[in-house]
Each structure stands twice: as structure tokens, then as C-alpha cells.
Amino acid sequence: MTVKFGIDRMLADPALRQPLEGQRVALLAHPASMTADLAHSLDALIAAGVNITAVFGPQHGVRGDLQDNMMESPDFTDPFYGIPCFSLYGEVRRPTDASMQSFDVLLVDLQDLGCRIYTYVTTLLYVLEAAASHGKAVWVLDRPNPAGRPVEGNLLRPGWESFVGAGPMVMRHGLTMGEMGRWFLRHFGLDVDYRVIEMEGWDPEGAGFGWPSSRVWINPSPNAPNVNMARAYAGTVMVEGATLSEGRGTTRPLELFGAPDVDARAVIAEMQRLAPDWLAGCKLRDCWFEPTFHKHVGRLNSGVHIHAEGPHYDHRAFRPWRVQALGFKAIRTLYPDYPLWRGLDFKYEYTNDVLAIDVINGGPMLREWVDDMGAAPGDLDAFARPDEAAWQDQTADLLLYP
């Protein structure tokens, strides 16, 4: 069965668009906001007669023009339509009062990766909070979670909220953006005229395990090049808080990790020795890479490539957060004095005086587990498993797709 995303259902069914008649409509979008025919949602909605009066862009911009991480985008005017485009990753990350006056209904059409720290999740919360304050309606044009339904990781701890941690969620959350919006409304007690234009035919346990084979993959951010990255991201994103390279500056970013001064083959062997069951569902391959920018630029790195695809992939068995945690643990075991973590001088996503690895994980627990030479894999399971079970329990009634 062909899967119809929220945008495609809205375009195909005039009844779904009818409530927008006479309304000023804004669109929150990015490069992956595409229809099945590969038209950008902005173009398609305007062609369908929707009165688009403003556009909002998340991190990396409406057009995805900024390659590196933590690069801010300015406001601008769309050169084709003359519509104001407001950046939600620049001078501000929340909609301003002035920008909220430019519309009545906000359509959110963002492709997520199913991970807590992917900033489009936090942007959704911020626009819902602004909508509650200004009496605006928010509609999510739903899209698949390419990482599927499995959940993994510890819950973000109180006091660790940030732009990469909107609330007490696990790292791999298992929800679509439409479902996540429902959780935000309930958890934060927000009163918003909210609706989800649901997908049609999406089966998170069917072929593709989240991403339908009938759809072309479009990068939702510049370093999200394929479904393998989306599956691995809930683990590999932690490398942003480490001195290791996560592959930025290569053609396979956030699918691998490495450094010039580690032995990837030895790291893989140590990972297999420490917790072979954590490596189920994927294949690790040692490789060499030389980043053209970012960490270890221009230097030959010995790396570990995580393959969560093809015959090696088992959707239910693959646990990317644990795979990457195990990679850190193997390096710490092999090289006890290795300077693994980026220091306090590295300000990660608008934070100060905290380690990036702790911001990413919503607390210090994972780093402390890695650095404790006496800590075993079971100790990480002991603090993560109750959180994973609690998250599944509290989100079970929010799922829109069986």
C-alpha cells in the first residue's frame, strides 16, 4: 500500500483544507518538506489555494543552506512569493510576538529523525507554547518516524532541559511529530487548537521499519543523508559531545565514529568482548576517513562504521544508543587516559558551564558510566531500562498508528 504523508492527504482532499478558507496560514518547513511528487510543501500549498502569509524555518533554515551544526539562519523574504520567512534558529529560537501576528493557523511539516536531541522536536514545543499564549491553531502534517517505534535511552533529568532536550523524554522516542505534539500538550498542560493530519497507510512495523520504500529520502538537515543515519543517530549524535569525529566533513556523517589516534579494529573487538548482545541487529565495519571540515579535519581517522541496513539489520534488536555507549566504553577501556569528552569551553547548543556529552544525554549518567572503570554493561541497563519502560507506558495512548 502506498503511504500518504500528511501533506499529501491535505492536498488530495479539499475537505481537509476547507477549515483553512479565510484564514491566514503559516508554514513551518525545511528541505524535506516535500510532497510525493517532490514539490516543496510551500509551492504545493500555494498552488492549492492556501493563503500562506508567513514561513518559519527551523535549524539549518527553510532551505537547509547551512552545512555545519550550530550555524544560525537570518530572517529573510522569500524571493519568489515575497512572503516573510522567520528563522527559529538565529537571534531567537522561539517565535516572536510580532511573527505570531502574521497568521491564524500554523502548519508544521517537518521530517523528524525520532531522537530527542534533533532540534525540530524542541522547535515544535516552542511553537506550541507560543500558540497557547497567542490563541493560534497548530496543525501537524504528519510524517514517518524513520527510526520506527523502538525506544531507548534514559529520560532527561530535571534541570537538564535545553534546545536539544525539550522535556523528560528518552533519546529514541518512537513517536511521529504529530504524536509528539500530543505528548507536549499533555505534559506541559498547553491549551492549543491542535490537530494532526494523519498519514494514510503508514505501518511502523512494515517494510522499511519506519521509512516507506515508496518514498524518496530527502535530507531533513544537511548531515542526515540516508535512512541508515536516521537509524544510527540516537547513538552517533552523542559523538558531538566527544573529541572523536562523528564523520562530519565526510559523505557518511553520523553513521561512524573515529579518530587519528585510536585503532578501530581493536575498538570493535573490545566492544564485542564487553557486551556482544548490545551489537545485535547491526554490523560494525572498521574504515578510514579524512574529514574535509570539522573535527580532525584533513587527518586520516581510524573509524567504526555502523551498518543498520541490508541483511545485517534487525529492527527490534538494534539499539544505537547502547552501541555508541559501548564504543565509548571500549575506548575508555583500551585507552584509560584518552581525552574523550569535549570540555567546558565548548558551548553546545546555547548552554554554558556544562559538558556537551551531559547536555546530549540529559544528565551525567552515561558519561559517569563510561568513565567508571568498574562499571559493567548491566549497570547502564539498570538505569536505562526503567526509563524506557516508563516512557512506553506514558505514550502508549498517544499513538495514532497501530
C-alpha positions in Angstrom: 0.0 0.0 0.0 1.3 3.4 -0.9 1.9 5.6 2.1 0.4 9.1 2.0 2.1 11.7 4.3 0.0 14.4 5.9 0.9 17.0 3.3 -0.2 14.6 0.5 -3.6 13.9 2.2 -4.2 17.6 2.7 -3.5 18.3 -1.0 -5.6 15.4 -2.2 -8.7 16.1 0.0 -10.3 19.6 -0.3 -12.3 18.8 2.9 -9.1 18.7 4.9 -8.2 22.2 3.6 -11.7 23.6 4.0 -11.2 24.9 7.6 -8.3 27.0 6.3 -10.5 29.0 4.0 -10.5 32.7 5.1 -7.5 32.0 7.4 -4.0 33.4 7.3 -1.8 30.3 7.2 1.9 30.0 8.2 4.1 27.1 7.3 7.0 25.7 9.4 9.1 23.8 6.9 12.6 22.7 5.8 14.1 21.0 2.7 12.5 17.6 3.4 9.0 19.2 3.4 8.3 17.6 0.1 5.2 16.0 -1.4 5.2 12.6 -3.0 5.8 14.3 -6.3 8.9 16.1 -4.9 7.3 19.6 -4.8 8.1 21.6 -1.8 5.1 22.0 0.6 5.2 25.8 0.3 4.8 25.6 -3.5 2.2 22.9 -3.3 0.0 24.6 -0.7 0.1 27.9 -2.5 -0.8 26.2 -5.8 -3.7 24.5 -3.9 -5.1 27.9 -2.9 -4.0 28.0 0.7 -3.4 31.6 1.8 0.2 31.3 3.1 1.2 34.6 4.8 4.4 33.6 6.6 7.0 30.8 6.6 9.1 29.7 9.6 12.4 27.8 9.3 14.0 25.6 12.0 17.7 24.8 12.4 19.6 24.8 9.1 16.9 27.0 7.6 13.9 26.6 5.3 16.3 25.7 2.5 18.8 23.8 4.5 21.6 26.0 3.3 23.9 25.9 6.4 26.0 22.8 6.3 27.6 22.7 9.8 26.0 22.3 13.1 25.0 25.3 15.3 25.1 27.8 12.4 22.4 30.4 12.7 20.0 31.5 10.0 18.7 35.0 9.4 15.1 36.2 8.7 14.5 36.9 5.0 11.8 37.5 2.4 11.1 34.6 0.0 12.3 35.9 -3.3 9.6 34.1 -5.3 6.5 34.8 -3.3 7.5 37.9 -1.3 6.4 36.1 1.9 8.3 36.8 5.2 10.4 33.9 6.4 11.1 33.9 10.1 14.2 32.0 11.5 13.7 29.9 14.6 17.4 29.2 14.8 19.1 32.6 14.8 18.6 35.6 17.1 15.7 33.8 18.5 14.6 30.1 18.8 11.0 30.8 19.8 8.5 32.7 17.6 8.5 36.4 18.4 5.3 38.2 19.3 5.5 40.1 16.0 5.8 36.9 13.9 2.9 35.3 15.7 0.7 38.2 14.4 1.3 37.1 10.8 -1.0 34.1 10.8 -4.1 32.4 12.3 -3.1 28.7 11.7 0.4 27.3 11.7 1.0 24.2 9.6 4.0 22.2 10.8 5.6 20.0 8.1 8.9 18.8 9.5 10.6 15.4 8.9 12.0 14.2 12.3 14.6 11.5 13.0 12.9 10.1 16.1 15.5 11.4 18.5 15.2 13.7 21.5 18.1 15.9 20.6 17.1 16.5 17.0 16.1 20.2 17.4 12.9 20.1 15.3 11.3 18.3 18.3 12.1 21.3 20.6 11.0 23.7 17.9 7.6 22.0 17.8 7.3 22.5 21.6 8.3 26.2 21.3 5.7 26.9 18.6 3.0 25.1 20.6 3.8 27.2 23.7 3.7 30.4 21.6 0.4 29.3 20.1 -1.1 28.7 23.5 0.0 32.3 24.5 -1.4 33.9 21.4 -4.5 31.8 20.7 -3.3 30.4 17.5 -4.1 27.0 16.0 -1.4 24.4 15.1 -1.7 21.6 12.7 1.0 19.0 12.2 1.1 17.4 8.7 2.4 14.1 10.0 5.4 12.2 8.6 7.0 8.9 9.5 9.5 8.3 12.2 12.3 6.7 10.2 13.7 5.1 13.3 10.4 3.4 14.0 8.7 2.5 17.3 11.6 1.1 19.4 12.5 3.4 22.4 15.9 3.6 24.0 17.9 5.7 26.5 17.5 7.4 29.8 14.9 10.0 30.5 16.2 13.6 30.5 16.6 14.6 34.2 15.0 17.7 35.7 17.2 20.8 35.3 18.8 19.4 32.1 16.3 20.9 29.7 17.9 22.6 26.7 17.3 23.2 23.0 18.3 19.6 22.5 16.2 18.3 25.4 12.7 19.7 25.5 11.5 17.6 28.4 11.7 14.2 30.2 11.9 12.1 27.0 14.1 9.2 26.2 16.7 9.5 23.5 15.0 7.4 20.9 11.4 8.3 21.5 9.5 6.2 18.9 6.8 8.8 18.1 5.9 10.8 15.0 5.9 14.6 15.2 2.1 14.5 15.4 2.2 12.1 18.3 5.0 14.1 20.0 2.8 17.2 19.8 0.1 15.4 21.7 2.6 14.5 24.4 3.8 18.1 24.7 0.2 19.4 25.1 -0.5 16.9 27.9 2.8 17.0 29.7 3.1 20.8 29.7 -0.6 21.5 30.1 -0.9 23.6 26.9 -4.3 24.7 25.7 -4.0 24.8 21.9 -6.4 24.3 19.0 -4.3 21.3 17.8 -4.9 18.8 15.1 -2.9 16.2 13.3 -3.4 15.5 9.6 -2.5 11.8 9.9 -0.7 9.7 7.4 -2.5 7.0 5.5 -1.1 3.5 5.2 2.0 4.1 7.4 2.9 0.8 9.2 5.9 1.4 11.5 6.5 -2.4 11.7 6.1 -3.0 7.9 8.7 -2.9 5.2 11.2 -0.2 5.8 10.6 -0.4 9.6 9.5 3.3 9.7 10.6 4.7 6.4 8.4 3.5 3.5 10.2 2.2 0.5 7.9 4.1 -1.8 9.2 7.5 -0.7 12.4 9.2 -1.7 14.7 10.2 1.2 15.3 14.0 1.3 17.9 15.3 3.8 15.9 17.0 6.6 19.2 18.5 7.7 22.5 18.7 5.7 24.1 15.8 7.6 21.1 13.5 7.5 21.9 11.8 4.2 20.0 8.5 4.4 17.9 6.1 6.5 21.0 4.3 7.9 22.0 7.6 9.5 18.5 8.1 10.9 18.5 4.7 12.5 22.0 5.2 14.0 21.5 8.8 15.0 20.2 8.2 18.5 23.6 6.8 19.3 26.0 8.6 17.0 24.7 12.0 17.9 26.5 11.5 21.3 29.8 11.8 19.4 29.1 15.5 19.1 30.0 15.7 22.8 33.2 13.7 22.3 36.6 14.6 20.8 36.1 11.8 18.3 34.9 12.6 14.8 31.2 11.7 14.0 32.1 11.9 10.3 31.1 15.5 9.7 33.1 16.6 6.7 32.7 13.2 5.0 29.9 11.7 2.9 28.6 9.5 5.7 28.2 11.8 8.7 26.7 10.4 11.9 27.0 6.8 10.7 30.5 6.4 12.0 33.0 7.5 14.7 36.7 7.5 15.0 39.9 9.5 15.5 43.5 9.5 14.2 44.8 8.1 17.4 42.5 5.0 18.0 42.6 1.6 16.5 39.1 0.9 15.2 39.7 -2.9 14.9 40.8 -3.0 18.5 37.8 -0.9 19.5 35.3 -3.3 17.7 37.0 -6.3 19.3 36.7 -4.7 22.7 33.0 -3.8 22.1 32.4 -7.4 21.2 34.2 -8.6 24.3 32.4 -6.2 26.7 28.7 -6.7 25.5 28.2 -8.8 22.4 24.4 -8.8 22.9 24.4 -5.0 22.6 25.7 -5.3 19.0 22.7 -7.3 17.7 20.9 -6.0 14.7 23.8 -4.2 13.0 27.2 -4.8 11.6 30.3 -2.8 12.6 33.0 -2.3 10.0 36.4 -0.7 10.5 37.2 2.0 8.0 39.4 5.0 7.3 38.2 8.6 6.6 39.6 12.1 6.3 37.2 14.9 7.2 37.2 17.9 4.9 36.0 20.1 7.7 35.1 19.9 11.4 36.9 17.7 14.0 40.3 16.2 12.8 40.0 18.0 9.5 42.5 16.8 6.9 43.7 14.0 9.1 43.4 10.3 8.5 41.0 8.8 11.0 40.6 5.1 12.0 36.8 4.7 12.3 33.9 2.4 13.1 31.1 2.4 10.6 27.7 1.3 12.0 25.6 -0.5 9.3 21.9 -0.7 10.3 20.8 -1.7 6.9 20.7 -4.7 4.5 20.9 -8.3 5.7 22.6 -7.3 8.9 19.7 -5.2 10.2 17.3 -6.4 12.8 14.9 -3.6 13.6 13.8 -4.8 17.1 17.4 -5.9 18.1 19.3 -2.8 17.0 20.0 -0.4 19.9 22.0 2.5 18.6 22.3 4.3 22.0 23.9 1.3 23.6 26.1 0.6 20.5 27.6 4.1 20.8 27.8 4.0 24.6 29.7 0.7 24.1 32.1 2.4 21.6 32.9 5.0 24.2 33.4 2.3 26.9 35.7 0.3 24.6 37.9 3.4 24.0 38.0 4.2 27.7 39.0 0.6 28.5 41.7 0.4 25.8 43.0 4.0 26.4 42.2 4.9 30.1 43.7 8.4 29.8 42.1 9.2 26.4 40.7 12.8 26.4 37.3 11.5 25.3 35.0 14.4 26.2 34.8 17.9 24.8 35.5 20.4 27.6 33.5 23.2 29.2 35.0 25.6 26.7 32.8 24.0 24.0 29.4 25.6 24.3 26.9 23.2 22.9 23.5 24.5 21.7 23.4 27.6 23.8 24.5 26.0 27.1 27.2 27.2 29.5 29.4 25.6 32.1 28.2 22.0 31.3 29.8 19.3 29.3 28.2 18.7 25.9 28.0 15.0 26.5 25.9 15.6 29.5 23.6 18.0 27.7 23.1 15.5 25.0 22.2 12.7 27.4 20.0 14.9 29.7 22.3 14.3 32.7 25.8 12.9 33.6 24.8 9.3 34.0 26.1 7.9 30.7 29.4 9.8 30.9 29.9 8.6 34.5 29.2 5.0 33.4 31.8 5.3 30.6 34.5 6.8 32.9 33.9 4.3 35.8 36.4 1.6 35.0 34.5 -0.8 37.3 31.1 -0.2 35.7 29.7 -3.0 33.6 27.1 -3.0 30.8 24.5 -4.2 33.3 24.9 -1.0 35.3 23.9 1.1 32.3 20.9 -1.2 31.7 19.9 -0.8 35.3 19.3 3.0 35.0 18.1 2.9 31.4 15.6 0.1 31.3 13.2 1.6 33.9 13.2 4.9 32.0 12.5 3.1 28.7 9.6 1.2 30.2 8.1 4.3 31.8 8.3 6.2 28.5 6.5 3.5 26.7 3.8 3.4 29.3 3.1 7.1 29.3 3.0 7.4 25.5 1.0 4.2 24.7 -2.3 6.0 24.5 -0.9 8.8 22.2 0.0 6.5 19.3 -2.0 7.3 16.1 -0.8 4.3 14.0 -1.3 0.7 15.1 
